Amino acid sequence: MLQKESNDGERRFNREEEEEDDDDADGRGRDAWERTYADERSWESLQEDESGLLRPIDNKSLYHAQYRRRLRTTTAARIQKGLIRYLYIMIDLSRAAGETDYKPSRMVVVARQVEAFIREFFDQNPLSQIGIVTLKDGVAHSLTDLGGSPESHIKVLMGKLTSSGDASLQNGLDLVQSLLNQIPTYGHREVLILYSALSTCDPGDIMETVQKCKASKVRCSVIGLSAEVYICKYLCQETGGSYSVALDESHLKELVFEHAPPPPAIAEFAVANLIKMGFPQRAAEGVISICSCHKEAKIGGGYTCPRCKARICDLPTECQICGLTLVSSPHLARSYHHLFPITPFGDVSPSVSNDPRNLPKNCFGCQQSLLNPGNMPASCVSCPKCKQYFCLDCDIYIHESLHNCPGCESFRHSKSVSTAEG
Amino acid sequence: MTPVSVKLYTDDVSLLMVLIDTNPFFWNSVKSALPFSKFLSHVLAFLNAIVLLNQLNQVVVIATGYNSCDYIFDSSTSEGQTQRAEHLLQKLEDFVNKDESLCREDSVDGPGFSLLSGSLSMALCYIQRVFRSGPLHPHPRILCLHGSPDGPGQYVAIMNSIFSAQRSMVPIDSCVIGAQHSAFLQQASYITGGVYLKPQLLDGLFQYLSTVFATDLHSRGFLQLPKPAGVDFRASCFCHKNTIDMGYICSVCLSIFCKHQKKCSTCGSVFGQAPVQDSSTPDRKRKTPMDA
C-alpha cells in the first residue's frame, strides 16, 4: 500500500477521535480495562523529542500540514470543475463486508461514512444527484434511483444492511453504466465504489465492461477496505478516477470525503450546455393546495412551478408534472465558491515572525493572540493579497468552510468583483 | 479571554456579535430621521441590557465601515469589563477616523455600500474561535445593524458567509435601519433561521432591539418573533439583471441567462446543442469515441 508511510502521521493523530461507540462485538473476551488500552492506543498520542523526553504530539501543526496538503491538491489554479454531477455510490455488501476488522463491521462503518458523505455531498453540490447501488450474492441491485434528497437515500440504505455472497464488479458497473447513459449530456457521470471484497465474481469479461465505462465517460473511483486489487486499480486508471485503500476508519472517512468537492472537469466528458431551470416562488402562507410530490393536501409554505403551476414541497427538485428543474438562487450561489476559490495563504517567514514589531499582536480574523505564552511568536500565515495575518485555525476555517478572506473582504477595491445578484 | 473551563455556561448564555454599519454616506443621508449619535445611544443601552441579562453574556462589536472593518469592543477582555461605553466610543472614533483616511478622493454619489461581507467573515472567525474553546461555550448569534444599500459585488462573499453560518448553526439577525429592505440580509436571516426586522419608527430603536433581539436563542422558542416575510429567491439574469422565473443556466459556471445564448459570456464555453429540455437524451452517438 502506497499511502502507508505518508498517512502514518494522520493516522496517529486521528486515533484520538476514534469512535467511542464500542459495540458489544468489539474486543469480545477482553476485560474492560484491557479494552481501554487496546482501543485508545494512548501511546500513539505521544512522541519523543530531541532530548528523548515524551511529549504529546503537536496536533495543531500536524493537522495544519495535513490541511495544507489537501488544499494544494484541490485549489490548483482555475480549473474547470464539474458542478453538475450524477454520482452512483456502489456499496459492496458481499460476505467480505461482514468482516469485523472495522468495528463493529465493515458494512456498518461504510454505511456510517456514506451517510455523512451524502450530507456533505449535497451541501457542496446542491444541483447534483446521487443514487445507491449494492453488490450482493453476485448481483447488483439498484437501491435508490438518482435523486437530490439526502434523507431518502440514507433511510433506504440503513434499512438494507445485510451482507451475503460474492461481489460482482462487472454486474455493478454494467448496471451503473446503463443507468448513467440516460442522464443529460451536460452532467458529469461518476461512480464511487466502496469495495470490501478481494475478488470479483463475474459472468463475463470485465475488461470489456471497463472499456464500456470508459467509452460512456463514467469516472469510476474505488476505495478499498482490505487491500489493493489490480482490477480496481486498472478500472480507475482507465476511467480517470482515483483508487485508494483505507487503513482504518478515520482514514476511510478522509478518503470518502475527498470525493465531496466537485472534481476537475475533463472537457470531453461533459458538453457545455444551457439548462432550462425554473425559480419557483414560495406560495403564500395559508394557501391550501395538493402537492405534486406527496399527493397530499397541504397548507401554505410550498413552492409553485413557474411553468405548470404545480405545488412542490422542497427545492431543489424536478417538477413532477412538467419535468422542469427547479432551484432557488441560493442553490446556485452555494456552488460559486468552487468557481472563485480564494488564494491559499502563505507561511510567514521566520525572519519576519522573529521580529515582534513586524507582526500584529492578534489574528485578523478571530483576534486570537499570535504570541505563544512566553511572548514567542506562534506560527501564523498571511494572505498574499491583503497582507493580513491569520492564525492556523482561522486559515483552515477560511479555506474549508467560509471561502472568504476576511482581510480582502474588509478593504475596498482590494478584490476582483464578480457581479451576481440574487 | 478568561479560561472558559471555570465558567458554567448554561443554555441561555449568549455571545452576541453586533455589526454596526458606520458608513458615513449612509448616516449623512438619514441625518434627520436618526442621527448617528442617537443611534449609538440606543445601541449602547441595548448592549448594556444584554450584559445585564446574564453575567456570562458576552458582547463583541465589529464596525462595518466604508473602507475597512475592525473590532471595536469585546466584553470578555479586561478593558471591556469596566468603563464599557467610554472604551467603545473611543475605539469607534479611532476607527471612523481611520476609515475616513482610507477614503479615496473620488467622491461617491449616493450612499455607497459598506463592507458587510468583511465584518460577517470576521464575526464568523471569532465564533469559530469560541467553538474551539471547549465543549461548553456561550451560544453565538450575529446581529447586523445595517443601513447601507446592498453592494452587488459582495453577493458571492455574503452568500459564502451565510452558508458557513448555516453550517455552524449560527443565526444571523438583521435590523435594517435604512430606507429600503436589504435583500442580502433577508436571505441571510431566512437561511440561518434568524430574525429580520425593519423598524417602522426609528425613534424607538431601543425598544425594537430589546424586545426582538435581546432574548437568548433558547428562550426564542417561546416567543412570537416577527415572521419572515416573503423572501424572494428568484434569481436575476447576468445579462440584463432582470428578475426571472425561468431561465437558462450555463452547465459549466452556473451563470444565469434569460434567453438562450450561443456562448457563455462569463466562462466562454460554447454551447453545442439546442437547449436541453429535461427530457433526457441518450448520448451514445454524441461523439465518436476517440479511444474505443
Interface residues (C-beta under 8 A of the other chain):
Chain A: Q80 L83 I84 D123 L127 N181 Q182 I183 P184 T185 Y186 G187 Q211 K214 A215 S216 A265 E268 A270 V271 A272 N273 L274 I275 K276 M277 G278 F279 P280 Q281 R282 A284 P306 R307 E318 G323 L324 T325 S328 S329 P330 L332 A333 R334 S335 Y336 H337 L339 F340 C363 F364 G365 C366 Q367 Q368 D393 C394 Y397 I398 S401 L402 H403 N404 C405 P406 E409 S410 F411 R412 H413 V417 S418 T419 A420 E421 G422
Chain B: Y66 N67 S68 C69 D70 Y71 D74 L102 R104 L115 S117 G118 S119 S121 M122 L124 C125 Y126 Q128 R129 R132 D150 P152 G153 Q154 Y155 V156 A157 M159 N160 S161 I162 F163 S164 R167 S168 A183 F184 Q187 I191 G230 V231 D232 F233 R234 A235 S236 F238 K241 I244 D245 M246 G247 Y248 I249 C250 S251 V252 C253 L254 S255 I256 F257 H260 Q261 C264 C267 S269 V270 F271 G272 Q273 P275 V276 Q277 D278 S279 S280 T281 P282 D283 R284 R286 K287 P289 M290 D291 A292
